[in-house]
Structures are given as structure tokens and as C-alpha cells.
Amino acid sequence: MPRELPITLKASERLFCSLPATMALPRFRANPGRVHLFNLSPAQNSQHAQKRVGRGQGSGRGGTSGRGHKGQKARAGNGKPKPGFEGGQTPITKLFPKRGFVNANTKTYAPVNLDRIQHWIDQGRLTSSPEKPITARELLLSGCVHQVHDGIKLLGDGAEQLKTPIHITPSRASKTAIRAVEKLGGTVFCKYYNPLALRDCVHDRTDRIQAAPTKRNDIVWYTEWRNRGYLSPQALAKMPIVEERWKTLSEQLRLYKNQEFDKPRK
């Protein structure tokens, strides 16, 4: 007779064989309160059978398949014309002539008058100091303006009602507003903001370097003391908080005033 080989069992198999016939290993039971892959199911009443149309009158959706008799809305496809379509006649949008153009370089400033600022100060909604002037952020959060647009422009309406010295840093300011503010001992310094810098000002972000003016009109405006531009030498000498970068920009952007060009020979 052939020799029988010994059979070796694993530890788990020996344990199972040693258990009585009436005793079995405990089965895994998932907690019904937890979500598992095997107990995921669609929400109740979230799935519906496909609507079968055109399968006889007994179904209720046979014949015309719920589309009615003929016409544009009974055809295949979307069945709806695009917005502005008037049945083939010339639409009204083409009957009116075009006039003018949209200037891509224009800027819309949010106007703020002096009488409004004084009213906000009287209510205790605005405060200012040379170290912490009024900016677009304070005007927006206080409700003095509802939208900053491309910047704040200080206007001189109601200058006779201004009684409090204010310190403000708008994007632009009129000559009347500048005279009225400085007459009471306040200060006005116009600062350039591009869209990203204006957004950082409103959100009080200081971790990014603010952009410098690049267009000729902006360079001329913000380097002139008569406009109270922050890059003018007089403004850099009088402003309580001045960045070193502004001094370098002021020197570089004002070089065009001293440049001489050779005249073309005839």
C-alpha cells in the first residue's frame, strides 16, 4: 500500500476543526448607522422607470407621443427657436442703428462728497488719523459707498458743511475738495490702484506688492503735487507712512521731465 502523507493544518483551520458542530465563528455585522459601500442605495422615489412613448393608444402616450398634432414643437430636436427669433422677420435688435463705442480704457470712479463724509463722521461711522487715513475699505464697510468700482473720487460738494479735519487716500480728488480739506488741517493723497490692488485694499490684504501706474495719463497724474499724487516729491516728504519702493518709483517715473531728445535734422 502507498504510504499516507501527514496533513498539516493552519492555526485558523485547527481552531475551526476543534470547535463543536453547534458552534460557528461569529459573522461580521455592520452597524446600520454607518455608511458602507455594500449598504449604499438610491434615495426613496428618486428613480423612475423610463417613459415609453409611441407604443399604442392603450398606454396613454401613443400616436403623437404627447407632442400634439404637427407644428414646430412636434418636430424632432429642441423645437424652440433661439432668443430674439421673431419668426423670420427682421428682429428688433437689427432695426436699431449702432451708435458710439465702448472705451476700453475708461474708468468709473465712485464719487464721494464732503458733506456725506461729514455726516458719516457725525454718526460715528468714520474716523481718520494721519497714520490711518480713510481708504476705499472704510468707505465701503461703513456704507458711505455701495461699490468701489475702479476707485474712489473725492468731490467738493458740501464743502461748507465740512467741520472736521479728515485724512483720506482716494484714487482721485478734485481741486475744490483738496482746498476744503487742507483748509481745516486735513490731508489728501491720491494713490493709484489697479483692480487687484483695489481688491486687496478692500479685503485688507498686505502680503502682495501693489502695482505701479503704467499708462502715461496715470504717471503724469500721480507724480504731480497739484493733484496730491503719492509719487510726487512733496507728498513723499509729507506723508507719515512712505514705502521705500515709492521713492524709487518716483525717481524713475519722473525721468521723462528731464530727458532731452535730439531734434531731427532737416
C-alpha positions in Angstrom: 0.0 0.0 0.0 1.2 3.5 -0.7 2.4 5.5 2.3 0.0 8.2 3.5 1.4 11.6 3.9 0.7 13.6 7.1 -1.8 16.5 6.7 -0.8 19.9 8.2 -3.4 22.5 9.1 -3.0 26.2 9.7 -3.7 27.6 13.1 -7.1 29.0 12.0 -8.1 25.7 10.4 -7.2 23.8 13.6 -9.3 26.2 15.6 -12.3 25.7 13.3 -11.9 21.9 13.4 -11.6 21.9 17.2 -15.0 23.8 17.6 -18.2 21.9 18.3 -20.6 21.3 15.4 -23.2 23.6 17.0 -20.8 26.5 17.4 -19.6 28.6 14.5 -17.4 31.6 14.1 -19.2 34.9 14.6 -20.2 36.7 11.4 -19.3 40.3 10.7 -22.3 42.6 11.3 -22.1 46.2 10.1 -23.5 49.0 12.2 -26.7 50.1 10.5 -25.9 53.7 11.4 -22.7 53.8 9.4 -22.4 54.2 5.6 -20.6 51.4 3.8 -20.2 50.5 0.2 -22.4 47.4 0.5 -25.3 49.3 2.1 -25.5 52.3 -0.3 -28.8 52.5 -2.2 -30.6 55.3 -4.1 -33.0 57.5 -2.1 -36.6 56.5 -2.0 -38.6 57.6 -5.0 -35.5 59.1 -6.7 -35.5 56.6 -9.6 -38.3 56.3 -12.1 -38.9 54.0 -15.0 -38.3 55.5 -18.4 -41.3 57.0 -20.1 -42.1 54.9 -23.2 -44.0 56.8 -25.8 -45.4 55.8 -29.2 -46.3 52.3 -28.1 -50.1 52.3 -28.7 -53.1 54.2 -27.6 -53.6 51.9 -24.5 -50.5 53.4 -22.9 -51.9 56.9 -22.9 -48.8 58.2 -24.7 -49.2 56.6 -28.2 -49.9 58.2 -31.5 -48.4 61.7 -31.3 -46.4 60.7 -28.2 -47.7 63.6 -26.1 -46.5 66.2 -28.5 -49.8 67.2 -30.0 -50.6 67.5 -33.8 -47.8 68.7 -36.0 -46.2 72.1 -35.8 -42.8 73.3 -34.8 -42.9 71.9 -31.3 -43.9 68.4 -32.6 -40.7 68.0 -34.6 -37.5 66.3 -33.5 -34.8 68.3 -31.8 -35.2 71.2 -29.4 -38.3 72.6 -31.0 -37.7 76.1 -29.6 -36.1 79.0 -31.5 -33.2 80.9 -30.1 -33.8 84.0 -28.1 -34.6 87.0 -30.2 -36.0 85.0 -33.1 -39.2 86.6 -34.5 -40.4 84.1 -37.0 -38.2 85.1 -39.8 -38.8 88.8 -39.9 -36.0 91.3 -39.2 -35.6 91.2 -35.4 -35.9 94.5 -33.5 -32.2 94.3 -32.5 -31.2 94.8 -36.1 -33.7 97.6 -36.8 -32.0 100.0 -34.4 -28.7 101.5 -35.7 -25.4 101.3 -33.8 -24.0 104.5 -32.4 -20.9 105.2 -30.4 -18.4 102.8 -28.9 -17.3 101.4 -25.6 -14.0 102.9 -24.4 -11.9 100.0 -23.1 -9.6 102.4 -21.2 -12.3 104.4 -19.3 -12.6 104.2 -15.5 -15.7 104.6 -13.4 -15.0 106.1 -10.0 -17.3 106.0 -7.0 -18.0 109.7 -6.1 -17.9 110.8 -2.5 -18.8 114.4 -1.5 -17.5 116.2 1.6 -20.9 116.7 3.1 -21.6 113.0 3.1 -18.3 112.3 4.8 -19.1 114.8 7.5 -22.5 113.2 8.0 -20.8 109.8 8.4 -18.3 111.3 10.9 -21.1 112.9 13.0 -22.8 109.5 13.2 -19.5 107.9 14.4 -19.3 105.7 11.3 -16.0 107.1 10.1 -12.8 108.1 11.8 -9.4 109.1 10.4 -5.9 109.9 11.5 -2.6 110.7 9.7 -1.4 107.1 10.4 -4.7 105.5 9.5 -6.4 107.6 6.7 -9.8 106.9 5.2 -9.5 104.5 2.3 -11.9 102.6 0.0 -12.2 99.9 2.6 -13.5 102.2 5.3 -15.9 103.9 2.9 -17.3 100.6 1.7 -17.6 98.9 5.1 -19.3 102.0 6.6 -21.9 102.1 3.8 -20.7 105.5 2.6 -20.4 104.0 -0.9 -22.1 100.9 -2.1 -19.5 99.9 -4.7 -15.9 101.0 -5.2 -16.0 100.4 -8.9 -12.5 101.5 -10.2 -11.6 103.6 -7.2 -12.9 106.5 -5.0 -13.0 110.1 -6.3 -13.4 112.8 -3.7 -15.6 115.7 -4.8 -16.1 119.1 -3.2 -19.9 119.4 -3.0 -20.9 120.4 0.5 -17.5 121.8 1.3 -19.1 124.5 3.6 -20.5 121.7 5.8 -17.2 120.1 6.4 -16.2 120.9 10.0 -13.8 118.1 10.9 -10.2 117.7 9.7 -10.1 114.5 7.7 -7.2 112.4 6.3 -8.2 110.5 3.2 -6.4 108.5 0.5 -8.7 108.3 -2.6 -7.8 107.4 -6.2 -8.7 110.9 -7.4 -9.7 114.2 -5.9 -11.0 117.5 -7.3 -9.2 120.7 -6.7 -12.1 122.1 -4.7 -12.1 119.1 -2.4 -8.4 119.3 -1.8 -8.6 123.0 -0.8 -11.5 122.4 1.5 -9.8 119.5 3.3 -6.4 121.2 3.7 -8.0 124.4 4.9 -9.2 122.6 8.0 -5.8 120.9 8.6 -6.6 117.6 6.9 -4.6 115.8 4.2 -5.4 114.3 0.8 -3.1 111.9 -1.0 -4.2 110.3 -4.2 -3.0 106.7 -4.7 -3.0 104.5 -7.7 -5.0 101.3 -7.6 -5.3 98.7 -10.3 -8.2 96.2 -10.0 -6.1 93.7 -8.0 -4.6 96.3 -5.7 -8.1 97.8 -5.1 -9.4 94.4 -4.2 -6.5 93.9 -1.7 -7.3 97.3 -0.2 -10.9 96.4 0.3 -10.0 93.0 1.8 -7.2 94.4 3.9 -4.5 92.3 2.3 -0.9 93.5 2.7 1.0 90.4 1.6 1.3 91.5 -2.1 3.2 94.3 -3.7 0.8 96.9 -5.2 1.1 97.7 -8.8 2.6 101.0 -10.1 1.0 103.2 -12.7 2.0 102.2 -16.2 -0.1 104.4 -18.5 1.1 107.9 -19.4 -2.0 109.6 -18.0 -1.7 107.8 -14.7 2.0 108.5 -14.4 1.5 112.2 -15.0 -1.4 112.4 -12.6 0.2 110.6 -9.6 3.6 112.4 -10.0 2.1 115.9 -9.8 1.8 117.6 -6.4 -1.1 119.8 -7.6 -3.1 116.5 -7.9 -1.7 115.4 -4.5 -0.2 112.4 -6.2 1.5 110.0 -3.8 4.6 109.7 -6.1 5.3 113.4 -6.1 8.4 114.6 -4.1 6.3 116.9 -1.9 3.9 114.0 -1.0 6.7 111.7 -0.1 8.1 114.3 2.2 4.7 114.9 4.0 3.1 111.5 4.1 3.5 109.9 7.5 3.9 106.3 6.1 6.1 106.0 3.0 7.4 102.8 1.4 10.9 102.8 0.1 9.6 101.4 -3.2 7.6 104.6 -3.7 10.7 106.7 -3.6 12.4 104.6 -6.3 9.2 104.7 -8.4 9.0 108.5 -8.0 12.6 108.9 -9.3 12.1 106.6 -12.2 8.7 107.8 -13.3 9.8 111.5 -13.3 12.8 111.0 -15.5 10.8 112.0 -18.6 10.7 115.6 -17.4 14.4 116.0 -17.7 15.0 113.9 -20.8 16.2 115.7 -23.9 15.9 114.4 -27.4 17.9 115.3 -30.4 15.9 117.3 -32.9 15.6 115.7 -36.3 17.9 117.2 -38.9 16.2 118.7 -41.9 
